Amino acid sequence: MTLAILLVAIILINFTSSRDLPELVRVQVERYAVCSYWFFGWHLASTGAFAFIFLLVGFLLGLGAGFFLRRGVASRG
């Protein structure tokens, strides 16, 4: 369910032009895109594909950590 919500959010962001966004949100999105570009060093950093991959990796790491911690707690109890 979480993955579906993230996917819908990324698709909506990709198909919404920056002119349609409120000024404060537009500035934050542009600032994030520029910072990501310089930090990661490739053009993909400012695209929705990068955001999707970044969120997917975070989701999978969180899922793995959850299973690892649950297994550790279950074996102690």
Buried (B, 14 or more C-beta within 10 A) or exposed (E): EEEEEBBEBBEEEEEEEEEEBEEEEBEEBEEEBEEBBEEEEEEBBBBBEBBBEEBEEEEEEEEEEEEEEEEEEEEEE
